[in-house]
Amino acid sequence: MIRLLHLGTVDYATALRLQEHLIVLRKEGSIDDVLLLLEHNPVITRGRNAKIGNVLVEPEQLAVKGVELFECDRGGDVTFHGPGQLVAYPIFDLHGLPSDDRKRRSMGAIEFVRRLEEVLIQVCNRFGINTSRISGLTGVWTFSDPKQQAKIAAIGVHISRGVTSHGFALNVNTNLDYFRLIVPCGISSRLVTSIQKEIGRTVPMPEVEEAVIHGFGKVFQTDVMRLETLDDLLRVGLDIPLRVPVELRRLHKDEERSWA
């Protein structure tokens, strides 16, 4: 069972702190698998493998443009989050998810990422967009023009003791000009696109959310239960601070991994 929470628009720092709380609770077995769906205010994030030079604008200039800059412990390089982009943060315990590999008792990190890609491929297909994977890269790409494949969704996850965090960002009605501030995912030779750009119209976000929910249920072969509030999940309120510690690049245990 996946418990689903729509959070609306949430600043990135709050979302980080919320994930940290939920990860602890999931490791304890106090909550079931959780899927957070939300949008962020404009923010550029640098994953654990990010190169400083892939942010093309100085922090002062980003501030003028109203764009925050954060470091985080997900895998991958540099990416952008902002309005019109649907972000999904699955807090899943992989130990409880069956693997398609008969040699494994539970799902591994790579298989989890591939399933996230499959969710995104199915979502895009529902809007008539032909997408697929590119060998050696992570994420989902459009193939309407074979000579100019464009990335429509980015994936970056972190896994600690089998519990996942972070997730994917799907460009729906995103202002793609923001991506000019960075080298998206560190890949300078690839274009970035959105559902809106591919089909030529603005798409209501609830339609995309419904497609994502359906995709998670189908790909992970489970039911999805919608919750109205965070209290419905936790049964007790959490005091989620608006700021996180400045330094997020801390030492990780051997069992902690990041993927992009």
Order of alpha helices (4+ residues) and beta strands (2+ residues): beta-alpha-beta-beta-alpha-beta-beta-beta-alpha-beta-beta-beta-beta-beta-alpha-alpha-beta-alpha-beta
